Amino acid sequence: MSDTGAPSSPPPRPAEQRNGCLTALMIVAGGILLLPGLCSLFFVFTGIANISNTADLQFVGGCLLVGCLGVALIWWAIRRPGP
């Protein structure tokens, strides 16, 4: 009947929802980043990249790194925590 003066707890915050457009954009960007990785795999398996030429190996390694970033971006877009 009497108010004790204890503060009431604040109302709970609504759960954040995932933005579907952002997820789709991240997946598309990750797919575009996969293209240099596929190109470098083509160079390696067809033998165009000569092992004795370090410039070719650096190019292939850089393309593979970009492809790995694409895979990581797609994985992060799909596995982000939901609401």
Buried (B, 14 or more C-beta within 10 A) or exposed (E): EEEEEEEEEEEEEEEEEEEEEEBEEBBEBBEEBBEBBEBBBEBBEEEEBEEEEEEBBEBBEEBBEBBEBBEEBBEEBEEEEEE
